[in-house]
Amino acid sequence: MPKLRLAFAMRSDELAATVFSDEAKERLAGVTDLVRPDVLTEFESDEALAVLGSIDVLVTGWGAP
């Protein structure tokens, strides 16, 4: 069975780092396919729309677009 594809959306990468430790991200990467290492901070660019269209799970936090 293929892994679920996951991305993060928050105000900034710095905020994501305070919420999810490197260990937590590694654990998530072990059970999902993390499609990009940095967080989405907007949903309007072609790149962001491509990511959103290709994932199964979007993990959001404070300041998510």
All heavy atoms as TSV, in Angstrom:
chain	resi	resn	atom	element	x	y	z
A	1	MET	N	N	0.855	-1.180	0.000
A	1	MET	CA	C	0.000	0.000	0.000
A	1	MET	C	C	0.896	1.236	0.000
A	1	MET	O	O	1.805	1.345	0.827
A	1	MET	CB	C	-0.902	-0.035	1.228
A	1	MET	CG	C	-1.794	1.152	1.347
A	1	MET	SD	S	-2.922	0.959	2.752
A	1	MET	CE	C	-4.265	1.911	2.158
A	2	PRO	N	N	0.626	2.190	-0.881
A	2	PRO	CA	C	1.465	3.399	-0.914
A	2	PRO	C	C	1.228	4.270	0.321
A	2	PRO	O	O	0.148	4.251	0.925
A	2	PRO	CB	C	1.020	4.107	-2.185
A	2	PRO	CG	C	-0.305	3.530	-2.532
A	2	PRO	CD	C	-0.374	2.165	-1.922
A	3	LYS	N	N	2.243	5.014	0.667
A	3	LYS	CA	C	2.134	5.934	1.806
A	3	LYS	C	C	1.260	7.123	1.434
A	3	LYS	O	O	1.226	7.555	0.281
A	3	LYS	CB	C	3.510	6.456	2.196
A	3	LYS	CG	C	4.434	5.435	2.789
A	3	LYS	CD	C	5.748	6.097	3.155
A	3	LYS	CE	C	6.724	5.129	3.754
A	3	LYS	NZ	N	7.997	5.795	4.097
A	4	LEU	N	N	0.558	7.664	2.428
A	4	LEU	CA	C	-0.182	8.899	2.221
A	4	LEU	C	C	0.806	10.034	1.983
A	4	LEU	O	O	1.885	10.070	2.568
A	4	LEU	CB	C	-1.041	9.220	3.451
A	4	LEU	CG	C	-2.191	8.268	3.733
A	4	LEU	CD1	C	-2.866	8.643	5.043
A	4	LEU	CD2	C	-3.196	8.270	2.604
A	5	ARG	N	N	0.432	10.976	1.127
A	5	ARG	CA	C	1.277	12.136	0.821
A	5	ARG	C	C	0.863	13.278	1.741
A	5	ARG	O	O	-0.319	13.584	1.856
A	5	ARG	CB	C	1.134	12.499	-0.645
A	5	ARG	CG	C	1.676	11.371	-1.543
A	5	ARG	CD	C	1.474	11.613	-3.011
A	5	ARG	NE	N	1.919	12.895	-3.489
A	5	ARG	CZ	C	3.171	13.221	-3.808
A	5	ARG	NH1	N	4.118	12.308	-3.681
A	5	ARG	NH2	N	3.483	14.418	-4.237
A	6	LEU	N	N	1.843	13.911	2.396
A	6	LEU	CA	C	1.589	14.889	3.458
A	6	LEU	C	C	2.338	16.185	3.193
A	6	LEU	O	O	3.447	16.171	2.664
A	6	LEU	CB	C	2.042	14.293	4.789
A	6	LEU	CG	C	1.910	15.163	6.024
A	6	LEU	CD1	C	1.422	14.341	7.191
A	6	LEU	CD2	C	3.229	15.818	6.375
A	7	ALA	N	N	1.715	17.295	3.579
A	7	ALA	CA	C	2.365	18.608	3.557
A	7	ALA	C	C	1.922	19.375	4.800
A	7	ALA	O	O	0.905	19.060	5.423
A	7	ALA	CB	C	2.006	19.387	2.295
A	8	PHE	N	N	2.700	20.387	5.147
A	8	PHE	CA	C	2.396	21.259	6.280
A	8	PHE	C	C	1.994	22.643	5.772
A	8	PHE	O	O	2.542	23.117	4.772
A	8	PHE	CB	C	3.630	21.443	7.172
A	8	PHE	CG	C	4.025	20.218	7.936
A	8	PHE	CD1	C	4.969	19.344	7.431
A	8	PHE	CD2	C	3.466	19.941	9.171
A	8	PHE	CE1	C	5.355	18.215	8.130
A	8	PHE	CE2	C	3.841	18.811	9.878
A	8	PHE	CZ	C	4.784	17.948	9.356
A	9	ALA	N	N	1.078	23.302	6.485
A	9	ALA	CA	C	0.705	24.685	6.191
A	9	ALA	C	C	0.633	25.439	7.515
A	9	ALA	O	O	-0.166	25.092	8.386
A	9	ALA	CB	C	-0.629	24.753	5.465
A	10	MET	N	N	1.501	26.413	7.653
A	10	MET	CA	C	1.550	27.234	8.866
A	10	MET	C	C	2.079	28.616	8.512
A	10	MET	O	O	2.435	28.867	7.358
A	10	MET	CB	C	2.454	26.607	9.926
A	10	MET	CG	C	1.944	25.318	10.465
A	10	MET	SD	S	2.972	24.696	11.809
A	10	MET	CE	C	2.277	23.071	11.974
A	11	ARG	N	N	2.153	29.458	9.490
A	11	ARG	CA	C	2.637	30.821	9.283
A	11	ARG	C	C	4.079	30.846	8.788
A	11	ARG	O	O	4.439	31.671	7.965
A	11	ARG	CB	C	2.495	31.618	10.582
A	11	ARG	CG	C	2.936	33.057	10.490
A	11	ARG	CD	C	2.737	33.812	11.793
A	11	ARG	NE	N	3.508	33.201	12.851
A	11	ARG	CZ	C	3.033	32.889	14.056
A	11	ARG	NH1	N	1.790	33.135	14.353
A	11	ARG	NH2	N	3.799	32.328	14.960
A	12	SER	N	N	4.914	29.926	9.284
A	12	SER	CA	C	6.328	29.946	8.905
A	12	SER	C	C	6.984	28.608	9.225
A	12	SER	O	O	6.463	27.819	10.015
A	12	SER	CB	C	7.064	31.052	9.658
A	12	SER	OG	O	7.110	30.756	11.046
A	13	ASP	N	N	8.157	28.388	8.616
A	13	ASP	CA	C	8.940	27.191	8.936
A	13	ASP	C	C	9.390	27.228	10.388
A	13	ASP	O	O	9.482	26.185	11.042
A	13	ASP	CB	C	10.162	27.094	8.023
A	13	ASP	CG	C	9.786	26.686	6.612
A	13	ASP	OD1	O	9.018	25.725	6.459
A	13	ASP	OD2	O	10.264	27.336	5.666
A	14	GLU	N	N	9.674	28.421	10.896
A	14	GLU	CA	C	10.117	28.556	12.288
A	14	GLU	C	C	9.030	28.095	13.251
A	14	GLU	O	O	9.310	27.426	14.243
A	14	GLU	CB	C	10.532	30.001	12.593
A	14	GLU	CG	C	11.773	30.456	11.850
A	14	GLU	CD	C	11.507	30.841	10.390
A	14	GLU	OE1	O	10.354	31.115	10.021
A	14	GLU	OE2	O	12.472	30.815	9.605
A	15	LEU	N	N	7.799	28.464	12.958
A	15	LEU	CA	C	6.689	28.018	13.809
A	15	LEU	C	C	6.549	26.498	13.738
A	15	LEU	O	O	6.384	25.840	14.761
A	15	LEU	CB	C	5.384	28.684	13.396
A	15	LEU	CG	C	4.145	28.210	14.157
A	15	LEU	CD1	C	4.287	28.458	15.649
A	15	LEU	CD2	C	2.899	28.869	13.611
A	16	ALA	N	N	6.642	25.955	12.547
A	16	ALA	CA	C	6.541	24.494	12.396
A	16	ALA	C	C	7.616	23.795	13.208
A	16	ALA	O	O	7.371	22.744	13.798
A	16	ALA	CB	C	6.638	24.114	10.926
A	17	ALA	N	N	8.806	24.384	13.258
A	17	ALA	CA	C	9.904	23.777	14.012
A	17	ALA	C	C	9.633	23.778	15.513
A	17	ALA	O	O	10.119	22.901	16.225
A	17	ALA	CB	C	11.207	24.507	13.718
A	18	THR	N	N	8.846	24.731	15.996
A	18	THR	CA	C	8.516	24.740	17.423
A	18	THR	C	C	7.409	23.749	17.745
A	18	THR	O	O	7.325	23.267	18.867
A	18	THR	CB	C	8.101	26.145	17.911
A	18	THR	OG1	O	6.892	26.537	17.270
A	18	THR	CG2	C	9.189	27.167	17.662
A	19	VAL	N	N	6.575	23.449	16.762
A	19	VAL	CA	C	5.459	22.528	16.973
A	19	VAL	C	C	5.883	21.078	16.717
A	19	VAL	O	O	5.481	20.175	17.440
A	19	VAL	CB	C	4.267	22.906	16.065
A	19	VAL	CG1	C	3.128	21.914	16.213
A	19	VAL	CG2	C	3.784	24.323	16.373
A	20	PHE	N	N	6.702	20.876	15.687
A	20	PHE	CA	C	7.146	19.535	15.305
A	20	PHE	C	C	8.663	19.475	15.376
A	20	PHE	O	O	9.354	20.129	14.591
A	20	PHE	CB	C	6.697	19.186	13.879
A	20	PHE	CG	C	5.217	19.019	13.754
A	20	PHE	CD1	C	4.419	20.078	13.351
A	20	PHE	CD2	C	4.612	17.810	14.049
A	20	PHE	CE1	C	3.054	19.930	13.242
A	20	PHE	CE2	C	3.250	17.651	13.944
A	20	PHE	CZ	C	2.460	18.720	13.542
A	21	SER	N	N	9.180	18.687	16.281
A	21	SER	CA	C	10.624	18.509	16.399
A	21	SER	C	C	11.145	17.759	15.175
A	21	SER	O	O	10.368	17.152	14.423
A	21	SER	CB	C	10.955	17.713	17.657
A	21	SER	OG	O	10.468	16.384	17.537
A	22	ASP	N	N	12.456	17.775	14.995
A	22	ASP	CA	C	13.052	17.006	13.900
A	22	ASP	C	C	12.700	15.526	14.042
A	22	ASP	O	O	12.416	14.848	13.053
A	22	ASP	CB	C	14.572	17.183	13.880
A	22	ASP	CG	C	14.991	18.556	13.408
A	22	ASP	OD1	O	14.178	19.239	12.739
A	22	ASP	OD2	O	16.139	18.950	13.688
A	23	GLU	N	N	12.699	15.045	15.277
A	23	GLU	CA	C	12.337	13.646	15.522
A	23	GLU	C	C	10.899	13.365	15.097
A	23	GLU	O	O	10.613	12.339	14.472
A	23	GLU	CB	C	12.520	13.284	16.991
A	23	GLU	CG	C	12.157	11.850	17.303
A	23	GLU	CD	C	12.224	11.517	18.782
A	23	GLU	OE1	O	12.698	12.343	19.591
A	23	GLU	OE2	O	11.796	10.412	19.133
A	24	ALA	N	N	9.991	14.277	15.421
A	24	ALA	CA	C	8.588	14.087	15.042
A	24	ALA	C	C	8.439	14.089	13.523
A	24	ALA	O	O	7.698	13.273	12.963
A	24	ALA	CB	C	7.727	15.173	15.665
A	25	LYS	N	N	9.157	14.993	12.841
A	25	LYS	CA	C	9.097	15.019	11.384
A	25	LYS	C	C	9.671	13.734	10.789
A	25	LYS	O	O	9.141	13.210	9.808
A	25	LYS	CB	C	9.837	16.232	10.834
A	25	LYS	CG	C	9.061	17.521	10.975
A	25	LYS	CD	C	9.789	18.649	10.283
A	25	LYS	CE	C	9.007	19.927	10.348
A	25	LYS	NZ	N	9.688	21.027	9.676
A	26	GLU	N	N	10.735	13.220	11.373
A	26	GLU	CA	C	11.312	11.959	10.897
A	26	GLU	C	C	10.326	10.812	11.073
A	26	GLU	O	O	10.211	9.941	10.203
A	26	GLU	CB	C	12.613	11.665	11.634
A	26	GLU	CG	C	13.764	12.539	11.217
A	26	GLU	CD	C	15.024	12.269	12.031
A	26	GLU	OE1	O	15.159	11.169	12.602
A	26	GLU	OE2	O	15.873	13.174	12.083
A	27	ARG	N	N	9.621	10.804	12.192
A	27	ARG	CA	C	8.634	9.752	12.429
A	27	ARG	C	C	7.494	9.845	11.413
A	27	ARG	O	O	7.030	8.837	10.895
A	27	ARG	CB	C	8.108	9.827	13.853
A	27	ARG	CG	C	9.176	9.415	14.876
A	27	ARG	CD	C	8.727	9.564	16.293
A	27	ARG	NE	N	7.645	8.635	16.575
A	27	ARG	CZ	C	6.826	8.736	17.607
A	27	ARG	NH1	N	6.971	9.746	18.468
A	27	ARG	NH2	N	5.871	7.861	17.809
A	28	LEU	N	N	7.045	11.077	11.149
A	28	LEU	CA	C	6.005	11.260	10.131
A	28	LEU	C	C	6.503	10.809	8.764
A	28	LEU	O	O	5.769	10.181	8.000
A	28	LEU	CB	C	5.568	12.725	10.061
A	28	LEU	CG	C	4.582	13.187	11.114
A	28	LEU	CD1	C	4.398	14.698	11.051
A	28	LEU	CD2	C	3.242	12.497	10.914
A	29	ALA	N	N	7.754	11.129	8.451
A	29	ALA	CA	C	8.329	10.731	7.164
A	29	ALA	C	C	8.429	9.213	7.052
A	29	ALA	O	O	8.435	8.676	5.943
A	29	ALA	CB	C	9.694	11.383	6.977
A	30	GLY	N	N	8.479	8.536	8.174
A	30	GLY	CA	C	8.528	7.083	8.148
A	30	GLY	C	C	7.210	6.435	7.769
A	30	GLY	O	O	7.190	5.318	7.265
A	31	VAL	N	N	6.122	7.131	7.987
A	31	VAL	CA	C	4.805	6.560	7.692
A	31	VAL	C	C	4.053	7.321	6.606
A	31	VAL	O	O	2.964	6.911	6.202
A	31	VAL	CB	C	3.933	6.457	8.973
A	31	VAL	CG1	C	4.557	5.496	9.969
A	31	VAL	CG2	C	3.717	7.821	9.597
A	32	THR	N	N	4.593	8.441	6.146
A	32	THR	CA	C	3.984	9.209	5.065
A	32	THR	C	C	5.063	9.604	4.074
A	32	THR	O	O	6.251	9.456	4.325
A	32	THR	CB	C	3.305	10.502	5.580
A	32	THR	OG1	O	4.310	11.391	6.096
A	32	THR	CG2	C	2.260	10.224	6.633
A	33	ASP	N	N	4.637	10.151	2.958
A	33	ASP	CA	C	5.548	10.722	1.979
A	33	ASP	C	C	5.443	12.236	2.121
A	33	ASP	O	O	4.461	12.832	1.673
A	33	ASP	CB	C	5.155	10.263	0.573
A	33	ASP	CG	C	6.056	10.811	-0.507
A	33	ASP	OD1	O	7.137	11.342	-0.175
A	33	ASP	OD2	O	5.675	10.706	-1.687
A	34	LEU	N	N	6.407	12.847	2.792
A	34	LEU	CA	C	6.426	14.291	2.986
A	34	LEU	C	C	6.814	14.932	1.658
A	34	LEU	O	O	7.933	14.768	1.197
A	34	LEU	CB	C	7.411	14.669	4.095
A	34	LEU	CG	C	7.480	16.134	4.498
A	34	LEU	CD1	C	6.123	16.635	4.963
A	34	LEU	CD2	C	8.511	16.319	5.597
A	35	VAL	N	N	5.880	15.651	1.035
A	35	VAL	CA	C	6.099	16.118	-0.333
A	35	VAL	C	C	7.041	17.312	-0.430
A	35	VAL	O	O	7.579	17.569	-1.503
A	35	VAL	CB	C	4.771	16.445	-1.059
A	35	VAL	CG1	C	3.908	15.208	-1.178
A	35	VAL	CG2	C	4.027	17.559	-0.375
A	36	ARG	N	N	7.233	18.038	0.662
A	36	ARG	CA	C	8.206	19.127	0.666
A	36	ARG	C	C	8.646	19.390	2.091
A	36	ARG	O	O	7.851	19.270	3.022
A	36	ARG	CB	C	7.660	20.386	0.001
A	36	ARG	CG	C	6.406	20.925	0.635
A	36	ARG	CD	C	5.800	22.075	-0.124
A	36	ARG	NE	N	6.490	23.308	0.179
A	36	ARG	CZ	C	6.398	24.392	-0.575
A	36	ARG	NH1	N	5.663	24.387	-1.659
A	36	ARG	NH2	N	7.014	25.491	-0.241
A	37	PRO	N	N	9.912	19.762	2.292
A	37	PRO	CA	C	10.423	19.949	3.648
A	37	PRO	C	C	9.947	21.230	4.316
A	37	PRO	O	O	9.854	21.294	5.533
A	37	PRO	CB	C	11.936	19.962	3.459
A	37	PRO	CG	C	12.124	20.426	2.055
A	37	PRO	CD	C	10.952	19.902	1.281
A	38	ASP	N	N	9.624	22.247	3.523
A	38	ASP	CA	C	9.168	23.513	4.098
A	38	ASP	C	C	7.643	23.580	4.089
A	38	ASP	O	O	6.976	22.826	3.385
A	38	ASP	CB	C	9.780	24.703	3.357
A	38	ASP	CG	C	9.491	24.670	1.867
A	38	ASP	OD1	O	9.308	23.570	1.323
A	38	ASP	OD2	O	9.430	25.736	1.248
A	39	VAL	N	N	7.097	24.501	4.884
A	39	VAL	CA	C	5.645	24.603	5.008
A	39	VAL	C	C	5.069	25.491	3.921
A	39	VAL	O	O	5.752	26.376	3.393
A	39	VAL	CB	C	5.233	25.146	6.403
A	39	VAL	CG1	C	5.718	24.256	7.509
A	39	VAL	CG2	C	5.703	26.566	6.600
A	40	LEU	N	N	3.815	25.242	3.597
A	40	LEU	CA	C	3.086	26.161	2.728
A	40	LEU	C	C	2.667	27.356	3.561
A	40	LEU	O	O	2.094	27.187	4.642
A	40	LEU	CB	C	1.848	25.484	2.147
A	40	LEU	CG	C	2.067	24.354	1.160
A	40	LEU	CD1	C	0.742	23.657	0.849
A	40	LEU	CD2	C	2.708	24.873	-0.108
A	41	THR	N	N	2.954	28.537	3.082
A	41	THR	CA	C	2.539	29.744	3.796
A	41	THR	C	C	1.498	30.520	3.010
A	41	THR	O	O	1.025	31.559	3.462
A	41	THR	CB	C	3.752	30.657	4.076
A	41	THR	OG1	O	4.381	30.992	2.840
A	41	THR	CG2	C	4.735	29.974	5.019
A	42	GLU	N	N	1.154	30.007	1.841
A	42	GLU	CA	C	0.099	30.594	1.017
A	42	GLU	C	C	-0.465	29.489	0.132
A	42	GLU	O	O	0.172	28.462	-0.064
A	42	GLU	CB	C	0.635	31.777	0.189
A	42	GLU	CG	C	1.867	31.471	-0.638
A	42	GLU	CD	C	1.588	30.747	-1.957
A	42	GLU	OE1	O	0.469	30.863	-2.490
A	42	GLU	OE2	O	2.471	30.035	-2.437
A	43	PHE	N	N	-1.668	29.715	-0.375
A	43	PHE	CA	C	-2.347	28.712	-1.186
A	43	PHE	C	C	-2.664	29.208	-2.601
A	43	PHE	O	O	-3.489	28.628	-3.279
A	43	PHE	CB	C	-3.664	28.293	-0.539
A	43	PHE	CG	C	-3.533	27.502	0.745
A	43	PHE	CD1	C	-4.603	27.423	1.600
A	43	PHE	CD2	C	-2.370	26.839	1.084
A	43	PHE	CE1	C	-4.532	26.693	2.769
A	43	PHE	CE2	C	-2.272	26.103	2.258
A	43	PHE	CZ	C	-3.365	26.034	3.098
A	44	GLU	N	N	-2.050	30.293	-3.031
A	44	GLU	CA	C	-2.451	30.895	-4.301
A	44	GLU	C	C	-1.466	30.688	-5.442
A	44	GLU	O	O	-1.864	30.780	-6.605
A	44	GLU	CB	C	-2.718	32.381	-4.096
A	44	GLU	CG	C	-3.876	32.597	-3.131
A	44	GLU	CD	C	-4.093	34.057	-2.792
A	44	GLU	OE1	O	-3.463	34.924	-3.425
A	44	GLU	OE2	O	-4.898	34.323	-1.897
A	45	SER	N	N	-0.206	30.412	-5.164
A	45	SER	CA	C	0.776	30.242	-6.238
A	45	SER	C	C	0.548	28.919	-6.955
A	45	SER	O	O	-0.081	27.996	-6.425
A	45	SER	CB	C	2.199	30.295	-5.680
A	45	SER	OG	O	2.453	29.136	-4.895
A	46	ASP	N	N	1.073	28.832	-8.178
A	46	ASP	CA	C	0.969	27.579	-8.928
A	46	ASP	C	C	1.630	26.437	-8.168
A	46	ASP	O	O	1.126	25.314	-8.158
A	46	ASP	CB	C	1.610	27.735	-10.306
A	46	ASP	CG	C	0.798	28.624	-11.238
A	46	ASP	OD1	O	-0.404	28.851	-10.960
A	46	ASP	OD2	O	1.363	29.087	-12.242
A	47	GLU	N	N	2.768	26.725	-7.522
A	47	GLU	CA	C	3.481	25.687	-6.769
A	47	GLU	C	C	2.627	25.178	-5.606
A	47	GLU	O	O	2.500	23.975	-5.394
A	47	GLU	CB	C	4.805	26.223	-6.240
A	47	GLU	CG	C	5.591	25.195	-5.482
A	47	GLU	CD	C	6.914	25.720	-4.935
A	47	GLU	OE1	O	7.263	26.877	-5.196
A	47	GLU	OE2	O	7.584	24.957	-4.228
A	48	ALA	N	N	2.029	26.103	-4.845
A	48	ALA	CA	C	1.199	25.704	-3.713
A	48	ALA	C	C	-0.015	24.910	-4.184
A	48	ALA	O	O	-0.370	23.891	-3.583
A	48	ALA	CB	C	0.757	26.925	-2.914
A	49	LEU	N	N	-0.637	25.344	-5.259
A	49	LEU	CA	C	-1.799	24.632	-5.783
A	49	LEU	C	C	-1.424	23.236	-6.259
A	49	LEU	O	O	-2.191	22.287	-6.070
A	49	LEU	CB	C	-2.452	25.431	-6.914
A	49	LEU	CG	C	-3.129	26.730	-6.472
A	49	LEU	CD1	C	-3.568	27.542	-7.687
A	49	LEU	CD2	C	-4.297	26.465	-5.541
A	50	ALA	N	N	-0.243	23.091	-6.842
A	50	ALA	CA	C	0.216	21.769	-7.271
A	50	ALA	C	C	0.418	20.855	-6.068
A	50	ALA	O	O	0.044	19.676	-6.102
A	50	ALA	CB	C	1.506	21.891	-8.074
A	51	VAL	N	N	1.008	21.391	-4.995
A	51	VAL	CA	C	1.202	20.598	-3.779
A	51	VAL	C	C	-0.158	20.189	-3.209
A	51	VAL	O	O	-0.381	19.016	-2.900
A	51	VAL	CB	C	2.031	21.368	-2.729
A	51	VAL	CG1	C	1.994	20.664	-1.375
A	51	VAL	CG2	C	3.465	21.551	-3.204
A	52	LEU	N	N	-1.055	21.143	-3.085
A	52	LEU	CA	C	-2.372	20.852	-2.514
A	52	LEU	C	C	-3.122	19.805	-3.339
A	52	LEU	O	O	-3.839	18.969	-2.782
A	52	LEU	CB	C	-3.197	22.133	-2.400
A	52	LEU	CG	C	-2.708	23.135	-1.369
A	52	LEU	CD1	C	-3.457	24.458	-1.520
A	52	LEU	CD2	C	-2.840	22.592	0.041
A	53	GLY	N	N	-2.940	19.833	-4.638
A	53	GLY	CA	C	-3.613	18.873	-5.501
A	53	GLY	C	C	-3.001	17.486	-5.475
A	53	GLY	O	O	-3.596	16.539	-5.991
A	54	SER	N	N	-1.831	17.367	-4.865
A	54	SER	CA	C	-1.136	16.082	-4.897
A	54	SER	C	C	-1.055	15.381	-3.550
A	54	SER	O	O	-0.481	14.305	-3.459
A	54	SER	CB	C	0.288	16.290	-5.421
A	54	SER	OG	O	1.085	16.959	-4.456
A	55	ILE	N	N	-1.620	15.977	-2.503
A	55	ILE	CA	C	-1.477	15.396	-1.163
A	55	ILE	C	C	-2.768	14.758	-0.679
A	55	ILE	O	O	-3.849	15.034	-1.188
A	55	ILE	CB	C	-0.989	16.445	-0.139
A	55	ILE	CG1	C	-1.986	17.602	-0.035
A	55	ILE	CG2	C	0.390	16.932	-0.486
A	55	ILE	CD1	C	-1.682	18.580	1.078
A	56	ASP	N	N	-2.596	13.916	0.330
A	56	ASP	CA	C	-3.732	13.277	0.999
A	56	ASP	C	C	-4.013	13.925	2.351
A	56	ASP	O	O	-5.148	13.933	2.820
A	56	ASP	CB	C	-3.456	11.788	1.232
A	56	ASP	CG	C	-3.128	11.062	-0.055
A	56	ASP	OD1	O	-4.018	11.004	-0.927
A	56	ASP	OD2	O	-2.000	10.570	-0.191
A	57	VAL	N	N	-2.952	14.442	2.983
A	57	VAL	CA	C	-3.039	14.992	4.341
A	57	VAL	C	C	-2.396	16.367	4.364
A	57	VAL	O	O	-1.261	16.534	3.895
A	57	VAL	CB	C	-2.312	14.069	5.355
A	57	VAL	CG1	C	-2.382	14.659	6.752
A	57	VAL	CG2	C	-2.886	12.672	5.320
A	58	LEU	N	N	-3.091	17.336	4.942
A	58	LEU	CA	C	-2.534	18.670	5.155
A	58	LEU	C	C	-2.552	18.936	6.658
A	58	LEU	O	O	-3.615	19.004	7.274
A	58	LEU	CB	C	-3.353	19.728	4.420
A	58	LEU	CG	C	-2.852	21.170	4.567
A	58	LEU	CD1	C	-1.467	21.326	3.947
A	58	LEU	CD2	C	-3.844	22.134	3.932
A	59	VAL	N	N	-1.373	19.071	7.238
A	59	VAL	CA	C	-1.243	19.365	8.663
A	59	VAL	C	C	-1.144	20.874	8.790
A	59	VAL	O	O	-0.238	21.493	8.226
A	59	VAL	CB	C	0.004	18.689	9.270
A	59	VAL	CG1	C	0.151	19.068	10.736
A	59	VAL	CG2	C	-0.073	17.185	9.107
A	60	THR	N	N	-2.094	21.465	9.507
A	60	THR	CA	C	-2.115	22.924	9.647
A	60	THR	C	C	-1.823	23.333	11.070
A	60	THR	O	O	-1.837	22.515	11.990
A	60	THR	CB	C	-3.479	23.489	9.229
A	60	THR	OG1	O	-4.473	23.001	10.128
A	60	THR	CG2	C	-3.827	23.119	7.803
A	61	GLY	N	N	-1.543	24.616	11.225
A	61	GLY	CA	C	-1.273	25.173	12.547
A	61	GLY	C	C	-1.579	26.641	12.535
A	61	GLY	O	O	-2.181	27.176	11.595
A	62	TRP	N	N	-1.140	27.312	13.571
A	62	TRP	CA	C	-1.412	28.733	13.712
A	62	TRP	C	C	-0.942	29.497	12.494
A	62	TRP	O	O	0.144	29.271	11.971
A	62	TRP	CB	C	-0.704	29.277	14.956
A	62	TRP	CG	C	-1.150	28.603	16.200
A	62	TRP	CD1	C	-2.289	28.856	16.910
A	62	TRP	CD2	C	-0.492	27.545	16.871
A	62	TRP	NE1	N	-2.378	27.999	17.973
A	62	TRP	CE2	C	-1.278	27.194	17.980
A	62	TRP	CE3	C	0.701	26.850	16.647
A	62	TRP	CZ2	C	-0.915	26.198	18.869
A	62	TRP	CZ3	C	1.051	25.857	17.517
A	62	TRP	CH2	C	0.246	25.549	18.615
A	63	GLY	N	N	-1.778	30.413	12.040
A	63	GLY	CA	C	-1.423	31.250	10.920
A	63	GLY	C	C	-1.481	30.548	9.582
A	63	GLY	O	O	-0.943	31.043	8.593
A	64	ALA	N	N	-2.139	29.397	9.516
A	64	ALA	CA	C	-2.255	28.705	8.222
A	64	ALA	C	C	-3.028	29.594	7.262
A	64	ALA	O	O	-3.959	30.295	7.654
A	64	ALA	CB	C	-2.950	27.365	8.398
A	65	PRO	N	N	-2.637	29.563	6.001
A	65	PRO	CA	C	-3.332	30.405	5.013
A	65	PRO	C	C	-4.782	30.000	4.841
A	65	PRO	O	O	-5.166	28.904	5.090
A	65	PRO	CB	C	-2.538	30.172	3.726
A	65	PRO	CG	C	-1.600	29.054	3.984
A	65	PRO	CD	C	-1.567	28.796	5.443
